[in-house]
Amino acid sequence: MSLIRLLRKNSRKFLFTTPSHGQKFFIFSKFRQFYKYDISETDAHDPQKALSDAQERAKHIYNTKYTYFLTNGSTSGIIASVLTCTEKGDKVLIWRNAHPSHENAVKLAGCEVVYYDLPVIENWGIPDKTTPDLIDMKGIKAVIVTSPSYEGVTSDIKSLKKVCEKNNAYLIVDEAHGALYPFSDKLPQSAVNIADFTIQSLHKTAGGLNPTALLHVNCDLNAEASLSMISTTSPSYPLLASIEANINYLNSAKGRKQLNSLILALEKIRKNVKNIDFGGNDMTKLLIKKEGMSGYELSQKLFDTYNIEDEKTNEISTMLLCGIGTSDKKLEHLRKALLKL
């Protein structure tokens, strides 16, 4: 039974259980349908029935050893990965300006944080990729790499994996912004079949609800115990079901067609808009800059004149984030706005 069928089945029951709202949200009527499917059926820390079946199907879709559904964001996947592959006192290498969850995970595991720095791509004002020559593996038990970066810069995960294997270290890849990668060969290669642990946020570009995410494991270590320690015993089944539906859609003919349509539209923008410079190697991150304007001025112009709000801006460039739910209408509005700048 899938998680979705389980929720539909339970929504017809007379439940004298938690949660006590009785699947009828009587405070905010607009949320009534959501509460209808909020149940407490099985313990997700001993995955059985619908959840274990759904995770098993996901494992085969991604071709991993284990794939876990996360309802506490990619942060929980990062923490669980570090807890799984390290022991107290081990050294873990992280990028100095990485997401706070990287350093927090290392500290929670009782490990020693070792930093490495990344050069800046000067003409864009963004961090460059992680390369083997930037990291000192002496005494390191695990390496956490962010790929892609917020701005869509990807690292050579295969080369980094070889370095880690040579030094008997685990490679953890924060692929929060790359959840669409496994579903199109027009996007950068995903780390899910290369790294020991790969964490993806479904809610960033793949159309998922906040804070749904995935943890993929490709080594012989089992992350269930670590996930159990940091996760609630009362998971949100609507969120879990949304993860299953999200993966099924991305893997379907309809989902792949929509993703391809998105990529074609983004390619059209890059090809047709000649007055704007485009950067990055991830098509879904429109990293742009314009001669004679700072990134902040460009951002303000797009917002004030065309009602377009970007994801992130620096002194030099502006980044507009696109995903599976970005409509053709929205992209066409953006294309016309960029042409007028």
Order of alpha helices (4+ residues) and beta strands (2+ residues): alpha-alpha-alpha-beta-alpha-beta-alpha-beta-beta-beta-beta-alpha-beta-beta-alpha-beta-alpha-alpha-alpha-beta-beta-alpha-beta-beta-alpha
